[in-house]
Each structure stands twice: as C-alpha cells, then as structure tokens.
Amino acid sequence: MSDLCAGVIGGMGPDATVDFMARVLALTPASGDQDHIRLLVDQNPKIPNRQRAILGGGESPAPTLAAMAARLEASGCDFLVMPCNTAHVFLDAILAATRIPFVSIIDVTLERALGSGADRIGVLASGACIEAGVYQDAIAAAGKTPVLQTQSELADLTLLIARIKTGDRGPGVRAEMQALAKRLTERRAEALILGCTEIPIVLDETDADVPLFSSSDILAETTVAIAVGNAPLPRR
C-alpha cells in the first residue's frame, strides 16, 4: 500500500468537509487504524463566501485558499483536494501557490458523468457554480446537452443548501431536494451531477430514477485510490 498524504482544503461548508472525510474512511480498505490513509485537513469556515464573490462582487476567497494550500503543502501533503465545487472557480490561485498535484472535484466528476453514455446530463449546483459554467461548458464541449435548473429552482436550491449548512438533514429538506432532481429528469436529463457537496448529504442514488454522480463520492473514491496506490498522482 502506498503512504501518500492528502491535504484537504476544507470548511466550505464545515459539514460537507466532515461528510467528505467520512466517505473517505468508509471507502478505505482497512482492518485497523494503520490501514487508513493520512489526511491533513484545514477546516476553515472563515473563507470568504464564494457565492458573493462570484455573483455579488464580494471579497475573493482566492488569497485565503492559496494560503491554505501552501500551508498544507509545507506540512508534508503529497496532493491536494477541495470538497467544494464552487471554490474551484479560484483554482488558479491555488495552483500558483503550490507545486504538488491537485485533484479537481470538477474534473473527476465530469470524467465519470461524460463516460456514462448519457447524452443529456442534468446539473444540480449552486447559482455561482452555474454562473461560472464549470460543468455545463464542459458537457457542451463534449457534444452532450446540459440540463440546467431554472432561476426559480436555483433560488430554491440556495435555500436548501443554507438549511443543510445549519445542520438540517431532515425529511423535509430531502423531499425538496428530491423534487428539484425530479424536475431535471422531467426535462429529460438521463443522468444528474450533484455539483455541490452539501447535496449528497441528503440525496443519494435511491432518490432518482437516473444515475446520480455525487461529486463528494467521486472525489472521495479518487482520493482513496491515489493514496493507497491504485491510481497515479495527476501531473502538474
């Protein structure tokens, strides 16, 4: 088994980071403590709001993200991950501040979804993530059709994400998230990308009649595969 350390740029939100870590632990083939992979986690909920930075001219989180990444590298991490989709809009700042490989949640999720055979791919993601085009542009460039939320649905999703961030994982939130997913399948989405790491906290593959590509699960799977030596480190 390899002995690589993953650095986690976290806190966006805190619950999503803890959920990601739990998924990493659950996916790691381990019979005891020593078999688990090493994670260095910077759980920083003080990162400036990504939504406001992209949609409303708020303070950019780029300097904070870059500083976090540099500290993780200096602490001995072999590669970096960031369980927040929208924060990847500011990836250039992280790459400029570090030399170690970075595993993009966007890239690994798109690879899985685009390889699924689905021609119409729905995207459940925050308004800022949609505004930045990180998923739908790549889907269109691959010759497939992105199926997006309406402005009203984006507003509803924003409220649901906020509720999840406060710790609400109840049946009401789950039912409303299921309804948003169903609206995309009613518009003939053949697969759905869960492009916000709060969404898989309440939504899973049992909640839709099409394949769901959970960015949290896919990043966790990739992190484990790299750390244990079953997948190569990406090149910089």
Disulfide bonds with the S-S distance in Angstrom:
none
